Amino acid sequence: MKRRKPFRDLTDETFGRLKVLYRAEGCKRTSYVCECTCGTFPTVQASSLLGKPGRATRSCGCLRKEIAVNKIETGICERLFKHGCATQAHQAREYVAWLNARRMYEKVPDFLEFFKMIGSAFPGARLHRLPDGRFAWGRGLKLSIEKVREIRALAAQGMTKKALAQQFGVGKSIVSSIVLNQKWREAA
């Protein structure tokens, strides 16, 4: 079997939007931890960074989404289910957030306007509705025990889970788990 030459050290080099920070440990193939201009830190194989022009990895995926939105805006492509903007097998987080926002709130703009408003999601982000009606990505909010008690009291009075989720800015699944007493058990 023919043995390949080892890859040269790519540390501190830039490939498109990715800046190589250091070599990743524990990977079978030569991989590097990179920093994308959008703020994510993907681990990318060296062969993907050094690939053929037009086929090589140049971003964490944010570039693909921006190109897709641009193609939809300019009329080059009219399908939202193309270019990774929202695929049928695996929907992008932004697209799923838009679908959920349309289901939960009134006056949600179309997907293109919504994507311009919120931008790409970062790891661990959740969509929050701001007091002025806009949406933004943010980290998950923790509920205090007082809020949990208030949710349980309003649910006991007959308020719907959807209304509770909107009022407290959490998901319906969180409200369900609070009402069913699966999480946030109070110490007796």
C-alpha positions in Angstrom: 0.0 0.0 0.0 1.3 3.4 -1.0 1.9 5.8 1.9 0.9 9.4 1.6 3.1 12.4 2.4 2.1 14.1 5.6 0.3 17.4 5.3 2.3 20.6 5.9 1.4 22.6 9.0 -1.6 24.8 8.2 -1.6 26.8 11.5 -2.3 30.5 11.1 -3.3 30.1 7.4 -6.6 31.4 6.0 -8.8 29.6 3.6 -11.8 31.7 2.6 -13.6 32.6 5.8 -11.7 30.0 7.9 -8.6 30.9 9.9 -6.7 27.8 11.1 -6.0 28.0 14.8 -4.4 24.7 15.8 -4.3 21.0 15.0 -7.2 19.0 16.4 -6.3 16.1 18.8 -7.9 12.7 18.7 -8.9 12.6 15.0 -7.9 9.7 12.8 -7.1 12.1 9.9 -5.2 15.3 10.0 -7.7 17.9 11.1 -7.6 21.5 12.3 -9.7 23.6 14.6 -10.6 26.8 12.6 -12.3 30.0 13.4 -15.0 31.2 10.9 -15.7 34.9 10.5 -19.2 34.3 11.8 -17.8 33.2 15.2 -18.0 29.4 15.0 -15.1 27.0 15.5 -15.5 24.0 13.2 -13.0 21.1 13.0 -12.0 20.6 9.4 -9.9 17.9 7.7 -6.7 19.2 6.1 -7.6 17.5 2.9 -10.9 19.5 2.8 -9.0 22.8 3.3 -6.5 21.9 0.6 -9.0 20.4 -1.9 -9.6 21.4 -5.5 -10.8 25.0 -6.1 -14.6 25.1 -6.0 -14.7 21.9 -3.9 -12.6 22.9 -0.9 -14.1 23.9 2.5 -14.1 27.7 2.8 -16.5 28.3 5.7 -18.5 26.6 8.5 -21.6 26.6 6.3 -22.6 30.2 6.8 -21.4 31.2 3.2 -23.7 28.5 1.7 -26.7 29.9 3.5 -25.9 33.5 2.5 -25.5 32.5 -1.2 -28.8 30.6 -1.0 -30.6 33.6 0.4 -29.0 35.9 -2.2 -30.1 33.5 -5.0 -33.6 33.5 -3.8 -33.7 37.3 -3.4 -32.4 37.9 -6.9 -34.7 35.4 -8.5 -32.0 33.1 -9.7 -33.6 30.4 -7.6 -37.2 30.4 -6.4 -37.0 27.3 -4.2 -36.4 27.6 -0.5 -35.6 23.9 -0.4 -32.3 24.2 -2.2 -28.7 25.1 -1.5 -28.9 24.1 2.2 -31.1 27.0 3.0 -33.7 24.4 4.1 -33.3 20.9 2.8 -36.1 18.3 3.1 -33.9 15.7 4.9 -32.3 18.1 7.4 -33.9 21.6 7.8 -31.6 24.4 8.7 -32.0 25.8 12.3 -33.0 29.2 10.8 -35.7 27.7 8.7 -37.1 25.6 11.6 -37.1 28.8 13.8 -39.1 30.6 11.2 -41.6 27.8 11.0 -42.0 27.8 14.8 -42.3 31.5 15.0 -45.0 31.5 12.3 -46.9 28.9 14.3 -46.6 30.7 17.6 -46.8 34.4 16.7 -48.7 36.7 14.4 -47.2 39.1 11.9 -44.0 37.0 11.2 -42.4 38.1 8.0 -41.6 35.8 5.1 -38.4 33.7 5.4 -36.1 36.1 3.5 -37.0 39.0 5.8 -36.9 36.8 8.8 -33.4 35.5 7.9 -32.1 39.1 7.3 -33.5 40.0 10.8 -31.9 37.1 12.7 -28.9 36.1 10.7 -27.2 32.7 11.1 -27.6 30.7 14.3 -24.6 30.2 16.5 -24.1 26.9 18.5 -26.4 26.6 21.5 -28.6 29.5 20.3 -32.3 29.8 20.9 -34.6 32.2 19.2 -36.2 34.9 21.4 -38.9 37.4 20.7 -37.9 40.9 21.8 -40.4 43.3 23.4 -40.6 45.4 20.1 -41.7 42.3 18.1 -38.4 41.5 16.4 -36.6 38.2 16.9 -33.0 37.6 17.9 -30.7 34.6 18.7 -29.7 34.3 22.3 -28.6 31.8 24.9 -31.3 29.8 26.8 -32.9 31.6 29.6 -33.2 30.0 33.0 -36.5 30.2 34.9 -36.6 31.1 38.5 -38.6 29.0 40.9 -41.1 31.9 41.2 -41.7 31.8 37.5 -42.2 28.0 37.6 -44.8 28.4 40.4 -46.5 31.1 38.4 -46.6 28.9 35.3 -48.1 26.0 37.4 -50.7 28.3 38.9 -51.8 29.7 35.6 -52.0 26.2 34.1 -54.2 25.1 37.0 -56.5 28.0 36.2 -56.9 26.7 32.7 -54.5 28.8 30.7 -53.2 26.9 27.5 -49.6 25.8 27.2 -49.2 27.9 24.0 -50.4 31.0 25.8 -48.1 30.3 28.8 -45.1 29.7 26.4 -45.7 33.0 24.7 -46.2 34.9 28.0 -43.0 33.6 29.6 -40.9 33.3 26.4 -40.2 29.6 26.6 -41.1 26.6 24.5 -44.3 24.6 24.9 -42.2 21.5 25.7 -40.7 23.4 28.7 -44.2 24.5 29.8 -45.4 20.9 29.5 -42.5 19.5 31.6 -43.1 22.2 34.3 -46.9 21.4 34.4 -46.2 17.7 34.5 -43.7 18.3 37.3 -40.9 16.5 35.4 -38.3 19.3 35.9 -37.8 21.9 38.6 -39.0 19.7 41.4 -39.4 21.8 44.5 -37.7 20.6 47.7 -40.3 19.7 50.3 
